[in-house]
Amino acid sequence: MLRICIKKEYMNTETNILFSLESIEEILYSISSCDSMAHTCINRETLRVQFMTQTFLNIKNNQVKIKVGTKYDIQEVSVLNLELLFVFGINNIDNLVSVDRDNMKLNFKADLIPTFINVAIGGMRGVLYEKVKSTILEAYPLPLIDLQELIKQNTFHVEE
C-alpha cells in the first residue's frame, strides 16, 4: 500500500485560496504476470489505455480528493489497473466552492479542479512508471491525456 504525505502550500492569488497536496493513497493496483503477457502481442495498436477521474469535496475537512485511475487492456483482456487518491487541503473550501443542496449544484468560485486533476495525472504517471519498470509494460508509459476531455468525464461527489 502506497501512502505519501506532503505538506507544501501554494496560493492561488486570484482567489486567495491556499492549498496543499496532503497525501497520495493507492486504492487499487493489479498487473497480469509477465509470463501471461509474454505470449500476447503487445504493441501500440493492440494496447488500449482507459482513464477515469472523480472529484470528492469534503466540506467539513476542507479537502478536495481527486481519484484517478488507468486501465491497460490488450485484446479486451485487462492487464493492468491502477487507482490513486490524491488529497488536497484547502485553507477555506468556501472560497473554492459553494454547495447548493436544494438544487443539487456546485458553484465554483475558482477553477482549481483542472490544476488538481493535472497534478494527480502527473503523479499517477510517476507511480505507474515505478510499478511497471522491469516488466514488459515498461515500454508503454502512461500516454499524454487531453485534460479537457478527461474533465468532461469527471464526476463530482460531496462527502458529508
Helices and strands as residue ranges (DSSP letters): E 3-5, E 9-12, E 17-31, H 34-38, E 47-58, E 63-74, E 77-90, G 93-95, E 97-100, E 105-108, H 113-132, G 136-139, H 147-153, E 155-159
